[in-house]
Amino acid sequence: MTTSPPPGQSPPVPLRRVAAASCAGTTIEFYDFFIYGTAAALVFPTVFFPALGETAGVVASFATFAVAFFARPVGAVIFGHYGDRIGRKRTLISTLLLMGIATVLIGLLPGAETIGVAAPLILVFLRFCQGFAVGGEWAGATLLTAEYAPKEKRGLYGVFPQLGPAIAFALSSATFLITGWIMGDTDEAFLSYGWRIPFILSIVLVGVGLWVRLSIEETPAFKQVQARAQAEAADPARSARVPFLEAVRAQPREVLLSAGALTMLFAFFYMGTAYLTSYGTDPDGAALSRPTVLGLGILSAVIFGAAIVVSGVLSDRYGRRTVIRVSCIAGIVWALILFPLLDTGSPLAFGVGLSVTMVIFAISYGPAGSYLPELFAARHRYTGAGLGYNLAGVLGGAVPPLLAPGLAAAFGSIAIGVMLSLIAVLSLVSVSLLRETRNQALEHETAPEVPA
C-alpha cells in the first residue's frame, strides 16, 4: 500500500517502507536503551559501584538508569522543536546517531577499579545522552507512520514503531544470554568484558538504521506545515514560532493528561524489563539463574510484541481510549497479584508474572503510537506528543524502580504491587478525561475539536 501525496508533490511512498523505517529506528534505539537496563540489573553494581555494597550498589545502579528518564523531556523539547521546524526525518537521524555514539562509549568505559569515581560520573553523563536521544526518538518515529497512514488504519500502522521495544528487549536479552553461553556464564569474564559486547555491537545496528531512514522522505503532513510556514515568512511574529511554547499554551491539558494516561505503561514496562531482571536473580527475590531470567525475557518479548499488534488493530475498531482503559483496569488488579506470585520462586511463576505484566503494558502501548499524534495539532505535534510521552517516562519509568527496593525492604514485595496499582488508577482517570481520536484526520493546523 502507498500513501497519496498532496497535489504537485513527490510520488507516493510505500507504507511498508515507512513502517520498516520507524520500526528499525525504534528497535535500535531501544536496544541501546535496554541493554543498559539489563546491565544495570546484572553488572553495574559490581563494575561501577563496588564500594557501596550489594543493596546500595543496586540502588545506585538504578539511579543511573533513572537519569535517562529525566533527560527524556529535555530531549523531547529540543528535538521536538527541530522536528516541528525542520522536519521529522532529519531529526530522527540525529537521535539515532547520538544514541549510537553514547552506547558504544558506555561499552568502552573503564570500571571504578581502573579510573575511580570518574567511572560512575562518565556513566551518568552517557546515560543522560541516551535519554536525551530517546526523548526525541519516539514522537518522531510515531509521527512518521501516523502522518503517512490512512486514518481508518492508523492504529494498525501505528504499531510498527511500537514493536521496537519488543524486538529490542528480545535482542538485548538474547545478546547477554549468548555472551554468557560463549563465556561459560562465568561471572569473572562476564563482569570483566562480556557485558561490553552488546554495547559495542550496537554500532552495526545504528548503521542499518541510518541506511533505512535515509531512504524515507518527509511526511505529507509536515510538508503542508512547512508550506504554510514559508507563506508566513513575511510575518516575523509567526515565522519565529517556538513549538514548545505553542504546545504548552494551546494544548496544556493534552500534554498533562497524556502523560498521566501513559504513566502505568512505563511503570509496568520498566519494572518488567529492568527491576524484575534484578529481582529474578536476587537470592532474596526469585533466586533464578541469569540464563533462566534472560531466556524468559525473550519469551515475554514475543508475547507482548503480539499483544502490541492486536491492541493497535483493536483500537481502530473500538477506539484508542477504550483499549487503554482496559489495560489500566487489568493493571490495577494484576499489580496486587504479581509479587506474591513471583515470591513462590519458581521459573514458571516468574515467566507468567513477567509475561502478563508485559501484555498489560502492550495493551496500552499499541494504541499510544496513533493516539498521541492524533491528540496534537500539526504545528507542534512532534513537541506535544514527545512531551506527554516523556513526562510519563519520568513518572512511570524513573520513579518506581527507584522506590521499589526500599519499599520491598521496609514492607515486603506486596508494597511494590500496591504502588503499581495506584499508578494504574492514575492512568485510568487520566485517559478517561481525554477525548477519543479514532478516524481523525491529521492535516489540521490548529488544536483539533473532536467530540468525546
C-alpha positions, -999 to 999 in steps of 0.1 A, spaced: 0 0 0 12 36 -7 3 70 6 -14 96 -15 7 128 -19 -7 163 -19 -11 178 -54 23 186 -71 43 167 -45 66 137 -50 54 102 -59 37 80 -32 59 63 -6 52 26 1 38 24 36 58 -8 42 90 12 37 77 38 62 67 11 86 101 -6 83 120 27 89 100 36 120 103 0 134 140 -3 126 148 30 143 129 24 175 143 -11 177 179 1 175 174 30 199 155 9 224 180 -19 221 207 5 232 184 18 260 175 -17 272 210 -32 273 217 -5 298 188 -17 319 199 -53 317 235 -43 326 222 -21 354 205 -51 369 233 -77 364 266 -58 361 268 -22 370 265 -25 408 298 -46 408 316 -27 380 308 9 388 297 9 424 317 -18 442 324 3 473 287 8 481 279 -29 489 252 -51 473 220 -32 482 233 3 479 251 -7 447 218 -18 431 201 14 442 229 35 427 228 15 395 191 20 391 196 57 399 219 60 369 192 41 349 166 67 361 188 97 349 178 89 313 141 95 321 148 129 334 167 136 303 139 125 281 116 155 285 146 177 277 152 157 245 115 159 237 116 197 238 149 202 219 143 175 192 106 183 191 115 219 183 136 209 153 112 181 143 84 207 141 106 233 124 130 214 100 113 180 97 108 146 112 134 128 90 165 149 98 157 150 135 153 112 137 187 107 121 202 129 148 186 110 176 199 77 161 235 89 159 235 104 194 222 72 209 246 50 190 277 71 200 267 72 237 260 34 238 294 24 222 312 47 247 295 30 276 308 -3 263 343 11 262 341 29 296 366 15 323 352 5 356 356 21 390 387 -1 398 405 15 369 396 52 369 379 55 403 350 79 408 353 92 373 337 60 360 303 64 375 303 102 367 310 95 330 284 67 331 258 92 343 267 116 315 265 90 288 232 77 303 219 113 301 228 113 264 209 81 258 178 95 275 182 128 256 182 109 223 153 86 231 133 117 242 133 129 206 130 94 190 96 81 200 75 111 189 93 113 155 90 76 148 53 75 156 47 106 135 65 90 106 38 63 104 8 83 117 12 111 92 15 87 63 -11 61 73 -48 63 62 -69 74 92 -90 42 93 -59 21 96 -37 44 117 -39 21 147 -26 -8 127 3 11 111 10 29 144 21 -4 160 52 -6 138 73 19 158 57 4 189 71 -30 181 106 -16 185 107 -21 223 95 -57 220 122 -66 194 148 -46 213 140 -64 246 144 -98 229 176 -87 212 192 -73 243 183 -104 264 195 -127 237 228 -108 233 235 -111 270 224 -147 270 246 -157 241 275 -138 256 271 -157 288 270 -190 270 301 -183 250 320 -174 282 306 -204 301 285 -179 321 314 -173 344 309 -142 365 346 -131 363 347 -130 325 312 -116 321 319 -88 346 353 -80 331 344 -76 294 315 -98 284 288 -73 293 306 -47 270 300 -68 238 263 -59 234 271 -22 238 299 -22 212 279 -43 187 251 -17 186 272 3 162 263 -23 135 226 -18 142 230 20 140 245 17 106 215 -3 94 190 22 109 207 51 92 205 34 59 168 27 63 159 62 75 178 80 48 156 62 22 124 79 36 110 112 25 95 139 48 58 132 58 29 148 38 15 165 70 49 181 77 52 193 41 19 211 45 30 228 77 63 237 60 44 252 31 23 273 54 54 284 73 70 296 41 39 316 33 41 332 67 78 341 64 70 377 57 54 379 92 83 378 118 59 371 147 46 340 131 77 327 114 97 328 147 73 305 164 86 282 192 68 248 191 73 241 228 55 274 238 28 267 213 21 232 226 21 243 263 -1 274 255 -25 257 231 -29 222 245 -16 220 281 -45 197 290 -35 171 264 2 173 275 -6 166 311 -34 141 307 -15 121 280 14 119 305 -9 106 332 -25 82 308 8 66 299 24 65 334 12 30 341 25 19 307 60 30 317 58 16 352 48 -18 341 73 -19 313 104 -8 331 96 -28 362 93 -58 339 124 -52 318 148 -38 344 136 -43 380 123 -79 376 155 -89 359 173 -78 391 146 -93 413 146 -126 395 183 -132 400 184 -118 436 189 -145 463 163 -127 484 139 -125 454 131 -153 429 167 -166 430 167 -178 394 198 -182 373 208 -154 349 202 -176 318 168 -185 330 158 -149 336 172 -138 302 155 -167 284 121 -159 300 127 -123 289 130 -133 253 98 -154 256 79 -125 272 91 -102 244 75 -124 218 42 -125 237 40 -88 244 50 -80 208 20 -99 196 -2 -81 221 10 -47 208 -2 -56 173 -35 -69 185 -42 -39 207 -33 -15 179 -57 -32 155 -85 -33 181 -80 5 186 -91 11 150 -123 -7 157 -132 2 193 -112 34 199 -78 43 214 -92 53 247 -113 22 252 -84 -2 247 -61 18 270 -88 18 297 -89 -20 296 -52 -21 301 -54 2 332 -82 -18 348 -63 -50 343 -32 -33 357 -50 -23 389 -58 -59 397 -27 -76 384 -3 -54 403 -16 -68 436 -12 -104 424 23 -101 407 47 -102 436 30 -129 457 32 -150 425 69 -141 420 77 -149 456 69 -186 450 104 -187 434 95 -210 405 107 -203 369 71 -208 357 57 -182 381 84 -158 371 77 -164 334 39 -159 339 45 -128 360 68 -112 336 47 -121 305 13 -109 319 30 -77 332 43 -70 297 10 -79 280 -8 -53 302 18 -28 291 14 -38 255 -24 -33 255 -18 4 263 13 7 242 -2 -5 209 -28 24 206 -4 50 220 15 52 187 -16 66 170 -33 82 200 -7 108 209 -1 121 174 -39 124 169 -42 145 201 -19 173 189 -20 199 162 4 196 132 24 227 140 36 214 174 27 177 171 63 164 175 68 185 206 34 179 222 34 141 217 70 139 228 64 159 259 34 139 270 52 106 264 84 115 281 68 132 311 51 98 316 85 83 314 97 103 344 66 94 365 64 58 355 98 47 343 122 65 366 104 67 400 90 32 405 123 13 400 140 37 425 113 33 451 109 -5 447 140 -17 466 132 4 496 95 -5 496 103 -42 494 129 -39 522 105 -20 545 71 -35 538 77 -66 517 72 -71 480 35 -65 482 42 -28 487 56 -27 452 23 -41 439 3 -15 458 24 12 442 19 -1 407 -19 -5 413 -21 32 424 -2 42 393 -27 23 372 -56 42 389 -39 75 379 -36 64 343 -73 52 342 -85 86 354 -63 105 330 -72 86 299 -109 88 308 -106 126 308 -91 127 273 -112 126 241 -114 98 216 -95 104 184 -102 73 162 -107 81 125 -94 117 129 -76 134 101 -41 147 109 -40 176 85 -54 201 110 -32 231 117 -49 241 150 -58 221 180 -85 195 169 -120 196 182 -132 161 184 -163 150 205 -156 127 234 
